[in-house]
Amino acid sequence: MYPHDPSDPANSESATVDFDRELSDLLLRAFAAGSPVDGDWTIETESPSVPDWTVSIRRRPCDALDAGD
């Protein structure tokens, strides 16, 4: 998806920012569509050279949401 050279700190920082932005966008779109977002997700890859992943998503309390109650 992105060219990534782990030895280049600029690429690493840019990739981290891109990942954070894309993950935030994905979560917000899913939440807006009414999809269940909270939970544990397992991503299994077919390649032995690529790791499998477990992602846990938990909703945090938000003061702004509580203020309207």
Sequence and secondary structure as in RCSB ss.txt:
>XXXX:A:sequence
MYPHDPSDPANSESATVDFDRELSDLLLRAFAAGSPVDGDWTIETESPSVPDWTVSIRRRPCDALDAGD
>XXXX:A:secstr
     TT HHHHHHHHHHHHHHHHHHHHHHHHTT    EEEEE  S TTS  EEEEE     HHHHHT 
